[in-house]
Amino acid sequence: MKALRYLLITIVALILLAVAAIVVAMLVIDPNTYKPQIEQAVEKQTNLDLILDGDISWSFIPIGLELNNVEAKLDGERFIALDRLVAEIDFWSLVAMSPQVNNFVLDGLDAHLSVNKEGQANWTRIMPEKDAQQAAPSEPAPDTTAAASEGSAEPLNFNVSNVEIANARVRYTDATTGQEITLEDFTLGASDITLGSEFPLDISFRVETAEPQMSVEGSIAARLSANQALDTFSASGLDASFDIKGEAFAGKTITAKISGSLAANLANATANLKDISFSFANLSANTNLTVEGFGDKPKLAGNIAINEFSLKKLLENLGQPTIETSDGDALTALAFSTNIGGAAGKPELTDLTLKLDDTTFNGSGSYNLASSALVFRLTGDELNADRYLPPPSGTPATESGTGSNSGSGSGTAAAQADPDSQLLPLDTLRALLLDIDLGLNKLTVSNLQINEIKASTLAKNGVLEIDDFSGKLYYGSFNANASIDARSDTPKWGINTDVTDVQTLPLLNDLAEVDMLSGGANLKINAKSTGNTMAALRGNADGKITFNLAEGEFRRMNLTRLACQGIALVNQETLGTTDWGTTTPFNDMRGTLDINGNTLNNTELLASLAGMQLEGQGSVDMQQTLVDYELGLRIVGEIHRDPACRVTDTVRNVVIPLECRGNLSDDPAGLCSFDGSRFRDSLQDIAKNAAKAKAEDKIKDALKGFFN
């Protein structure tokens, strides 16, 4: 026992002696005396010129060192400087073998980092070239010490009472890109830092960039923690705010905020975001997300929601040009929410909801991180696409919603679009890998009403295909497929469509305010074109349209009156009827339209009218909306009760010529008229009929005389 007591006394005596020696040394030795030796030692071992202008002092309890006004130059230019550095370690924590930093203060740090025109960074020149080569061996030696001690490594016991960084500034310049980045007014404060426990952290800073010109003033507050193995980290009570302004925002200041909690485990490569809220101007989002795997195939689980916001207001806040729409309320209520899951590297979206103003889409989707393949299944209720078209030139957008179909402004706006603007981003289309199924209960586009829409889209290797595009259209239906081959710089377009029993009167009226034709339309369209502008597509269009209209009528156009004018002329009489009506019914009309650029050539036009058969051919200029037709009304039976319009053998089977020329937007009643120049040809047929009738009368008279 005495030996143990003497041993303890000896240890205590040694400690006291060491303490006494340190105290004496600190009291006797002035560190400022050794400034020249310190400066020479640094300059000898590095390329830095060290300048110690301020005082150097130290303390015993706590053990500490303080430096003032220190500067290091590299190649004659300032590399790094600081106004004040204080580092203090609690003496008794050293005695207890549990070192604790009592205080660490860094004030007035000023660092200059640069890359010259040759791409060489100045921090790589701190060490002499010879020493730098020795410090970077070609093959790193294996860390046998770490391997040997891996099983017996003690957890790090690290405690810091206070850390303070103030007025720090770091400037980075890159002569190869012209970029300049400055971090200034950087302040950091933390206290009671102990591994395994939470501690508060506060940061504030300002960052400026030159390319593009932008500045960010930020502040971050949170409670951080890290385990003793330094492989698990967390931040709770996160509250970060950033004020951003610059050229991209037209001088406006945008505020971004982030709050919530997050945690990461480096050992098992997992991370967790809990109740994270993000806002940027008037856009805000919330998420809870778990990530498993930090490589290229992470596994995600959680949810994300973008709260309802106005896209127009967002663009205004960002200092960007607004999107002009026919409806002033369009793009003012957007939202998105979804659950996230799926296998590693293939995140899946379920319970997806996308809100576009008054339209809501629901569905699911997935994305393959390795192949960039995108799959979506979406169904929507009602969408009025005309609301999102630009307003007609000189017409302001309406202040209130125009969800209902009114007027033809949308059609006019579409017509005013630049016909030479590029329609497709070809490089983007070539990279697409898509599989999308879309359903929509009702769609309004170019004033057309389409219901029960279904569409399936596939994109791969620069080819986009739309299969099974079908829907209900004006009491009828349609089914179409289309393709775009964008593998060359001149994309190829193709479309095939079948239309069944679509009523033309409401369709044409809604499409172009044209009400000259009614009937149940059956169409087959087979068309193709090339180009990437609307002008090129129209000019290169080629194909065929076959059509049949059943039980219809020509409205605001009385072809019977025109035919009777010709018959009355033959009968050398004058029509007495004045009320002819404004329509011409027909039982069936059919024909073929050959598509040749902007022109539709109509051949084999036939229609069955009361007592007549309409025949003819013509063309429609789709670019100018001009019609040019030569028609004929073949008299095959009685057509009207007016005596002057009686059908005799002289006019039976004779064609009464008509011409229809003008703009489709004009009054249909003035489009068609009697064609006097071609009536001369009809007179020859009439003369032949008259001669034939006269010869038949003579034969009849001769036969009567013979039998009598």
C-alpha positions in Angstrom: 0.0 0.0 0.0 2.9 2.3 0.8 4.4 1.7 -2.6 1.1 2.5 -4.3 0.8 5.7 -2.2 4.4 6.7 -3.1 3.7 6.0 -6.8 0.6 8.3 -6.7 2.5 11.0 -4.9 5.2 10.8 -7.5 2.8 11.0 -10.4 1.0 14.0 -8.9 4.4 15.6 -8.2 5.5 15.1 -11.8 2.2 16.7 -13.1 2.7 19.6 -10.8 6.2 20.0 -11.9 5.1 19.9 -15.6 2.5 22.5 -14.9 5.0 24.6 -13.1 7.4 24.3 -16.0 4.7 25.4 -18.5 3.7 28.3 -16.3 7.3 29.4 -16.0 7.9 29.1 -19.7 4.8 31.1 -20.5 5.7 33.8 -18.1 9.3 34.0 -19.2 9.3 33.3 -22.9 7.9 36.0 -25.3 6.7 34.3 -28.5 7.0 37.6 -30.4 10.8 37.2 -30.1 10.6 34.3 -32.5 8.6 36.0 -35.3 11.6 36.2 -37.7 12.5 32.6 -37.2 8.8 31.5 -37.8 8.6 33.6 -41.0 11.9 32.2 -42.3 10.9 28.6 -41.5 7.6 29.0 -43.5 9.4 30.7 -46.4 12.0 28.0 -46.5 9.5 25.2 -46.6 6.9 26.8 -49.0 6.5 29.4 -51.7 4.7 31.6 -49.3 6.0 34.9 -47.8 4.7 35.0 -44.3 4.3 38.4 -42.6 3.5 38.5 -38.9 2.5 42.1 -38.2 0.5 41.6 -35.0 1.3 40.3 -31.6 1.5 36.6 -30.7 0.3 35.7 -27.2 -0.5 32.6 -25.2 -2.3 31.7 -22.0 -2.1 28.9 -19.5 -5.6 28.2 -18.2 -7.0 27.7 -20.7 -4.0 26.7 -22.8 -4.3 29.0 -25.8 -2.6 30.8 -28.6 -3.6 34.1 -30.2 -2.3 35.5 -33.5 -3.0 39.0 -34.9 -2.6 40.5 -38.3 -1.1 37.6 -40.2 -0.6 37.6 -44.0 0.8 35.1 -46.5 1.8 36.2 -50.0 2.2 34.0 -53.1 4.2 35.3 -56.0 4.0 38.8 -54.5 0.2 38.8 -54.2 -1.9 38.2 -51.2 -2.9 34.6 -50.9 -4.4 34.5 -47.4 -4.6 36.8 -44.4 -6.5 37.1 -41.1 -7.0 39.7 -38.5 -7.2 37.5 -35.4 -7.0 33.8 -34.6 -7.7 32.4 -31.1 -7.3 28.7 -30.2 -7.8 27.6 -26.6 -7.8 24.1 -25.1 -9.0 23.5 -21.6 -6.0 22.4 -19.5 -7.8 20.1 -17.1 -9.5 18.2 -20.0 -5.9 17.3 -21.2 -5.1 16.1 -17.7 -8.4 14.0 -17.8 -7.3 12.6 -21.2 -10.5 14.1 -22.8 -9.4 17.1 -24.8 -11.9 19.9 -25.1 -11.5 23.0 -27.2 -12.6 25.9 -25.0 -12.7 28.5 -27.7 -11.9 28.9 -31.4 -12.2 32.3 -33.0 -11.3 33.2 -36.6 -11.8 36.9 -37.5 -11.2 38.7 -40.7 -10.1 35.8 -42.9 -9.3 37.0 -46.5 -8.3 34.3 -49.1 -7.6 34.8 -52.8 -8.0 31.7 -54.9 -7.3 31.9 -58.7 -6.8 29.9 -61.9 -4.6 31.5 -64.6 -5.1 31.4 -68.3 -3.1 28.1 -68.5 -5.5 26.5 -66.1 -3.1 26.3 -63.2 -4.5 27.0 -59.7 -2.5 29.2 -57.3 -3.1 26.9 -54.3 -1.1 24.2 -56.2 1.9 26.4 -56.1 2.1 26.7 -52.3 4.7 23.9 -52.1 7.9 23.9 -54.1 7.6 21.7 -57.2 10.1 19.1 -55.8 8.3 18.8 -52.5 4.9 18.6 -54.3 6.2 15.7 -56.4 7.4 13.9 -53.4 4.1 14.5 -51.6 2.2 12.8 -54.5 3.6 9.3 -55.1 2.5 7.5 -58.3 1.0 4.6 -56.3 -0.3 5.2 -52.8 1.0 2.8 -50.2 -1.6 0.6 -48.4 -2.7 2.0 -45.1 -1.5 -0.9 -42.9 -1.7 1.1 -39.7 -5.4 1.8 -40.2 -6.0 -1.8 -41.0 -4.1 -3.0 -38.0 -5.9 -0.7 -35.6 -9.4 -1.1 -37.2 -10.6 -3.5 -34.7 -9.3 -1.6 -31.7 -10.0 2.0 -32.7 -11.5 4.0 -29.9 -14.4 6.4 -30.7 -13.3 10.0 -31.0 -14.2 12.0 -27.9 -14.3 15.6 -29.2 -15.8 18.6 -27.4 -15.7 22.3 -28.4 -17.2 24.9 -26.2 -17.3 27.7 -28.8 -16.5 28.2 -32.5 -16.8 31.7 -34.0 -15.9 32.7 -37.5 -16.5 36.4 -38.4 -16.0 38.7 -41.4 -14.5 36.0 -43.6 -14.0 36.6 -47.3 -12.9 34.2 -50.1 -12.5 35.4 -53.7 -12.2 33.0 -56.6 -11.2 34.0 -60.1 -10.9 31.8 -63.2 -9.1 33.4 -66.2 -10.1 30.5 -68.5 -13.8 31.2 -68.1 -14.0 34.8 -66.9 -15.8 33.6 -63.8 -15.5 35.5 -60.5 -17.1 34.2 -57.3 -16.8 36.1 -54.0 -17.9 34.8 -50.6 -17.9 37.6 -48.1 -19.5 38.6 -44.8 -19.3 35.0 -43.8 -20.1 34.4 -40.2 -20.4 31.1 -38.3 -21.3 30.5 -34.7 -21.6 27.2 -32.8 -21.3 26.2 -29.2 -21.3 23.1 -26.9 -20.1 20.9 -29.8 -20.1 17.3 -28.6 -20.2 14.2 -30.7 -23.3 12.3 -30.1 -25.3 15.4 -29.0 -27.1 18.2 -30.8 -25.6 21.6 -30.9 -26.7 24.9 -32.4 -25.2 26.3 -35.7 -25.8 29.7 -37.2 -24.3 30.8 -40.5 -24.7 34.0 -42.6 -23.0 35.0 -45.8 -23.1 36.8 -49.1 -22.0 35.3 -52.5 -21.6 37.2 -55.8 -20.9 35.7 -59.2 -19.8 37.5 -62.4 -21.0 35.0 -65.0 -23.9 35.3 -64.8 -24.1 38.4 -62.6 -25.9 37.3 -59.4 -25.8 37.8 -55.7 -27.1 35.7 -52.8 -27.5 36.8 -49.2 -28.2 33.8 -47.0 -28.7 32.7 -43.4 -28.8 29.2 -42.1 -29.9 28.0 -38.6 -30.1 24.5 -37.4 -29.3 22.0 -34.6 -26.7 19.6 -35.8 -25.4 16.3 -34.5 -22.8 13.7 -35.4 -21.9 10.4 -33.9 -18.4 9.6 -32.6 -17.6 7.5 -35.7 -18.5 10.6 -37.9 -20.7 8.5 -40.2 -24.1 9.6 -39.0 -25.3 13.2 -39.2 -28.5 15.0 -38.6 -29.9 18.5 -38.8 -33.2 19.4 -37.0 -35.0 22.7 -36.9 -33.5 23.7 -40.2 -34.4 27.3 -41.1 -32.6 28.7 -44.1 -33.3 31.8 -46.1 -31.7 33.2 -49.3 -32.2 36.5 -51.0 -31.2 36.2 -54.7 -31.0 38.9 -57.3 -29.1 39.4 -60.6 -29.3 39.8 -64.3 -31.5 36.6 -64.7 -34.2 38.2 -62.5 -34.1 41.7 -64.1 -32.8 43.3 -60.9 -35.6 41.8 -58.7 -34.9 40.2 -55.4 -36.2 36.6 -55.0 -36.4 34.9 -51.6 -35.9 31.2 -51.2 -36.5 29.4 -47.9 -35.9 25.8 -46.7 -37.1 24.4 -43.4 -37.4 20.9 -41.8 -35.1 18.1 -40.7 -32.7 15.8 -42.4 -30.5 12.9 -41.5 -27.8 10.8 -43.3 -26.0 7.6 -42.4 -22.9 7.1 -44.5 -22.3 3.6 -43.2 -25.4 2.2 -44.8 -25.8 5.0 -47.4 -29.3 6.2 -46.4 -30.8 9.6 -46.0 -34.1 10.9 -44.7 -35.8 14.2 -45.4 -38.6 14.9 -42.9 -41.2 17.7 -43.2 -39.0 19.6 -45.6 -40.6 22.8 -46.9 -39.2 24.8 -49.8 -40.3 28.1 -51.2 -39.1 30.1 -54.1 -40.9 33.4 -54.7 -44.6 32.4 -54.8 -43.7 28.7 -55.4 -43.7 26.4 -52.4 -43.3 22.6 -52.0 -43.3 20.0 -49.2 -41.7 16.6 -49.1 -41.0 13.6 -46.9 -38.4 11.4 -48.5 -36.2 8.4 -47.7 -33.2 7.6 -49.9 -31.4 4.2 -49.8 -28.2 4.2 -51.7 -26.1 7.2 -52.7 -24.9 5.8 -56.0 -26.5 5.9 -59.5 -29.3 3.6 -58.4 -30.9 5.1 -55.3 -34.2 3.8 -53.9 -36.7 6.5 -53.1 -39.8 6.3 -50.8 -42.0 9.2 -49.7 -44.1 12.0 -51.2 -43.8 15.4 -52.7 -46.3 18.2 -53.2 -46.0 21.5 -55.0 -48.7 23.7 -53.6 -51.0 25.7 -55.9 -49.3 28.7 -57.4 -49.7 31.1 -60.3 -47.1 30.6 -63.1 -47.8 34.1 -64.4 -47.1 35.5 -60.9 -43.9 33.4 -60.6 -42.6 34.8 -63.9 -43.5 38.3 -62.8 -41.6 37.8 -59.5 -38.6 36.5 -61.4 -38.6 39.5 -63.7 -39.3 37.4 -66.7 -41.7 38.2 -69.7 -45.2 37.1 -69.0 -47.0 34.4 -71.0 -49.8 36.1 -72.9 -52.9 34.0 -73.1 -56.4 34.5 -74.5 -57.8 33.9 -71.1 -56.2 36.2 -68.5 -56.9 33.6 -65.7 -55.0 30.8 -67.5 -51.8 29.5 -65.8 -52.8 31.0 -62.5 -53.7 27.8 -60.5 -51.1 25.0 -60.9 -50.4 22.2 -58.4 -48.7 18.8 -58.3 -48.6 16.0 -55.7 -47.5 12.3 -55.8 -46.2 9.4 -53.7 -42.7 8.1 -54.6 -41.6 4.5 -54.5 -40.2 1.9 -56.8 -37.1 -0.3 -57.2 -33.6 1.0 -56.9 -32.8 3.3 -59.9 -36.4 3.2 -61.0 -38.5 5.7 -59.0 -42.2 5.3 -59.5 -44.9 7.9 -58.9 -48.3 6.8 -57.6 -51.4 8.6 -56.7 -50.2 11.4 -58.9 -52.3 14.5 -59.2 -51.6 17.4 -61.6 -53.7 20.5 -61.6 -53.8 22.9 -64.5 -56.2 25.7 -63.6 -59.7 24.0 -63.9 -58.2 20.7 -65.2 -57.1 17.8 -63.0 -55.1 14.9 -64.2 -54.6 11.7 -62.1 -52.4 8.7 -62.8 -49.0 7.2 -62.3 -45.5 7.3 -63.8 -42.0 5.9 -63.6 -38.5 6.9 -64.6 -35.4 4.8 -65.3 -32.3 6.6 -64.2 -30.0 4.4 -66.3 -31.9 4.7 -69.7 -33.9 7.9 -69.0 -37.1 6.0 -70.0 -40.2 7.8 -68.9 -43.6 6.1 -68.5 -46.8 7.9 -67.7 -50.5 7.0 -67.4 -52.7 10.0 -67.0 -56.4 10.7 -67.2 -58.0 14.1 -67.1 -61.4 15.7 -66.9 -61.8 18.8 -69.1 -59.2 20.9 -70.8 -59.8 24.1 -72.9 -56.5 24.4 -74.8 -57.7 27.6 -76.5 -57.3 29.4 -73.2 -53.6 29.0 -73.4 -53.1 30.4 -77.0 -51.8 33.9 -77.3 -54.5 36.6 -77.8 -55.1 38.0 -81.2 -52.7 40.8 -82.2 -53.7 44.1 -80.6 -56.3 42.4 -78.3 -55.5 42.2 -74.6 -56.1 39.0 -72.7 -59.5 38.8 -71.0 -59.5 39.6 -67.3 -61.8 36.8 -66.3 -62.0 33.1 -67.3 -63.2 32.2 -70.7 -63.5 28.5 -70.2 -66.6 28.4 -72.3 -66.3 28.4 -76.1 -67.0 31.9 -77.4 -65.9 33.6 -80.6 -63.0 32.7 -82.8 -60.2 34.6 -81.2 -58.3 31.4 -80.5 -58.4 30.4 -84.1 -57.2 33.9 -85.2 -54.4 33.8 -82.7 -53.3 30.4 -84.0 -53.3 31.7 -87.5 -51.1 34.6 -86.5 -48.4 32.3 -85.2 -45.0 32.6 -87.0 -45.2 30.1 -89.8 -41.4 30.0 -90.0 -40.7 29.2 -86.3 -39.2 25.8 -85.4 -41.9 23.4 -84.2 -39.8 20.7 -82.6 -36.5 20.6 -80.6 -35.0 17.8 -82.7 -32.1 17.0 -80.4 -34.4 16.6 -77.5 -36.8 14.5 -79.5 -34.1 12.2 -80.5 -33.1 11.5 -76.9 -36.7 10.8 -75.8 -37.6 7.4 -74.5 -41.3 7.6 -73.8 -44.3 5.4 -73.1 -47.4 7.6 -72.4 -51.1 6.8 -72.2 -53.3 9.8 -71.9 -57.1 10.0 -71.4 -59.2 13.1 -71.4 -63.0 13.4 -70.9 -63.3 16.6 -72.9 -60.9 18.7 -74.9 -61.5 22.1 -76.6 -59.0 23.0 -79.2 -59.3 25.5 -82.0 -62.9 25.9 -80.7 -63.6 22.2 -81.5 -65.3 20.0 -78.9 -63.7 16.5 -78.5 -64.8 14.0 -75.9 -63.6 10.7 -74.5 -60.1 11.1 -75.9 -57.6 8.3 -75.6 -54.0 8.5 -76.9 -51.0 6.3 -76.7 -47.5 7.7 -77.4 -44.2 6.0 -77.9 -40.9 7.6 -78.5 -37.6 5.8 -79.2 -34.5 6.4 -81.3 -35.8 9.7 -82.7 -39.2 8.4 -83.8 -42.4 9.5 -82.1 -45.5 7.5 -82.7 -49.1 8.3 -81.6 -51.2 5.2 -81.7 -54.8 4.7 -80.9 -55.7 8.4 -80.9 -59.5 8.2 -80.7 -62.5 10.1 -79.3 -66.0 11.4 -79.8 -66.5 14.4 -82.1 -69.8 16.1 -82.8 -72.1 13.1 -82.5 -69.5 10.9 -84.4 -66.2 9.4 -83.7 -62.6 9.4 -84.9 -59.6 7.1 -84.8 -56.1 8.2 -85.9 -52.5 7.4 -85.7 -49.5 9.7 -86.5 -45.8 9.5 -86.5 -42.8 12.0 -86.5 -39.4 10.7 -87.7 -36.9 13.2 -86.4 -33.8 11.2 -87.1 -32.8 13.7 -89.8 -32.8 17.5 -89.7 -35.9 17.4 -92.0 -38.4 15.4 -89.9 -41.0 13.3 -91.6 -44.7 13.5 -90.5 -47.5 11.1 -91.3 -51.1 10.8 -90.3 -53.9 8.4 -90.9 -57.4 9.1 -89.7 -60.9 7.6 -89.9 -63.8 9.8 -89.1 -67.3 8.4 -88.8 -70.7 10.2 -88.7 -69.3 13.6 -87.6 -71.8 16.4 -88.0 -70.2 19.0 -90.1 -72.4 22.0 -89.3 -71.4 22.4 -85.6 -67.8 21.3 -86.4 -67.2 23.9 -89.1 -69.0 26.6 -87.2 -66.8 26.0 -84.1 -63.7 25.6 -86.1 -63.9 28.6 -88.5 -67.4 30.1 -88.0 -68.4 28.5 -91.3 -72.1 27.3 -91.5 -72.4 26.6 -95.2 -72.6 22.8 -95.0 -74.3 20.2 -92.8 -74.5 16.5 -92.8 -72.9 13.4 -91.3 -69.3 13.2 -92.5 -67.3 10.1 -93.0 -63.7 10.8 -93.8 -60.5 8.8 -94.5 -57.3 10.9 -94.4 -54.0 9.6 -95.4 -51.4 12.4 -95.4 -47.7 13.0 -95.0 -45.3 16.0 -95.0 -41.7 17.0 -94.2 -40.2 19.9 -92.4 -39.9 21.6 -89.0 -41.9 24.8 -89.6 -45.6 25.3 -90.2 -44.9 26.9 -93.6 -42.8 23.8 -94.7 -45.4 21.4 -93.5 -48.1 23.1 -95.4 -46.0 23.4 -98.5 -44.8 19.8 -98.5 -48.1 18.2 -97.6 -49.1 15.3 -99.7 -51.9 12.8 -99.5 -55.6 12.0 -100.0 -58.9 12.6 -98.3 -62.0 10.7 -99.3 -65.3 11.8 -97.9 -69.0 11.1 -97.8 -71.7 13.3 -96.4 -75.1 11.8 -95.7 -78.5 13.6 -95.3 -77.1 17.1 -95.4 -77.7 20.5 -96.9 -75.9 23.5 -98.4 -76.9 26.4 -96.1 -77.4 30.0 -97.1 -77.2 28.7 -100.7 -80.1 27.7 -103.0 -78.8 25.7 -105.9 -82.4 24.9 -107.0 -83.0 28.5 -107.8 -79.8 28.6 -109.9 -80.9 25.5 -111.8 -84.4 27.0 -112.4 -82.9 30.1 -113.8 -81.2 28.0 -116.5 -84.4 26.0 -117.2 -86.5 29.2 -117.4 -84.0 30.6 -119.9 -84.4 27.4 -122.0 -88.2 27.6 -121.7 -88.0 31.3 -122.6 -90.1 32.2 -119.6 -89.6 34.1 -116.4 -89.6 32.6 -112.9 -92.5 33.8 -110.8 -91.5 32.4 -107.5 -89.8 34.9 -105.1 -89.4 32.9 -101.9 -86.8 30.2 -102.7 -85.5 29.6 -99.3 -81.8 29.6 -98.2 -80.8 25.9 -98.2 -80.3 23.1 -100.6 -80.8 19.6 -99.1 -79.0 16.6 -100.5 -79.2 12.9 -99.8 -75.6 12.0 -100.3 -72.4 13.8 -101.3 -69.0 12.2 -101.9 -65.7 13.0 -103.4 -61.9 12.9 -103.2 -59.5 15.6 -102.1 -55.9 15.3 -103.3 -53.6 17.2 -100.9 -50.9 19.1 -102.8 -49.1 21.5 -100.5 -51.5 24.2 -99.4 -54.0 23.2 -102.0 -56.8 20.6 -101.8 -57.9 19.4 -105.3 -61.4 18.1 -105.2 -62.1 15.5 -107.9 -65.2 13.3 -108.6 -67.6 15.5 -106.5 -71.0 14.0 -106.7 -74.2 14.8 -104.7 -77.8 13.7 -105.1 -80.3 16.6 -104.8 -84.1 16.8 -105.4 -84.5 16.2 -109.1 -80.8 17.0 -109.7 -77.4 15.5 -109.5 -74.5 17.8 -108.5 -71.3 17.2 -110.4 -68.0 19.0 -110.5 -64.5 19.6 -109.4 -62.4 22.4 -107.9 -59.8 23.3 -105.4 -59.4 24.9 -102.0 -56.4 27.1 -101.1 -56.0 26.4 -97.3 -53.4 29.1 -96.8 -55.6 31.8 -98.3 -58.9 30.0 -97.5 -60.0 30.5 -101.1 -62.4 28.2 -103.0 -62.5 27.8 -106.8 -65.1 25.3 -108.1 -66.8 24.6 -111.4 -70.1 22.7 -110.7 -72.9 21.4 -112.8 -76.5 20.6 -111.8 -77.6 17.7 -114.0 -81.4 17.7 -114.4 -82.8 14.3 -113.8 -86.4 15.0 -112.6 -88.8 17.7 -111.5 -87.1 20.1 -109.2 -89.6 22.9 -108.5 -93.3 23.8 -108.8 -92.7 27.1 -110.6 -94.1 26.6 -114.2 -91.1 28.3 -115.7 -88.9 25.6 -114.1 -90.9 22.7 -115.6 -88.6 19.9 -116.7 -89.2 18.9 -120.4 -87.5 16.4 -122.5 -85.5 19.4 -123.9 -83.7 20.1 -120.6 -83.8 16.6 -119.1 -80.2 15.3 -118.5 -78.8 18.8 -119.3 -76.2 20.2 -117.0 -76.9 23.7 -115.6 -73.3 25.1 -115.0 -72.4 26.9 -111.8 -69.3 28.5 -110.5 -68.3 28.9 -106.8 -65.4 31.3 -106.2 -64.3 33.4 -103.2 -63.2 33.3 -99.6 -64.7 30.8 -97.2 -65.1 33.5 -94.7 -67.4 35.4 -97.0 -71.2 35.0 -97.1 -71.9 31.6 -98.7 -74.9 33.0 -100.6 -72.5 35.0 -102.7 -70.0 32.3 -103.4 -71.9 30.4 -106.2 -73.6 31.8 -109.3 -74.9 30.8 -112.7 -72.0 30.3 -115.1 -73.1 31.9 -118.4 -69.8 31.2 -120.2 -70.2 27.5 -119.8 -74.0 27.6 -120.5 -73.2 27.7 -124.3 -72.0 24.1 -124.0 -75.3 23.2 -122.3 -77.2 24.9 -125.1 -75.7 22.4 -127.6 -77.1 19.5 -125.4 -80.5 21.3 -125.3 -80.5 21.7 -129.1 -79.7 18.0 -129.5 -82.5 17.2 -127.1 -84.9 19.4 -129.0 -83.9 17.9 -132.4 -84.2 14.5 -130.9 -87.7 15.4 -129.5 -88.7 16.9 -132.8 -87.6 13.8 -134.7 -89.4 11.6 -132.3 -92.6 13.7 -132.8 -92.3 13.3 -136.6 -91.9 9.5 -136.3 -94.9 9.4 -134.0 -96.9 11.4 -136.5 -95.8 9.1 -139.4 -96.7 6.0 -137.4 -100.1 7.5 -136.6 -100.7 8.2 -140.3 -99.5 4.7 -141.3 -101.8 2.9 -138.9 -104.7 5.2 -139.6 
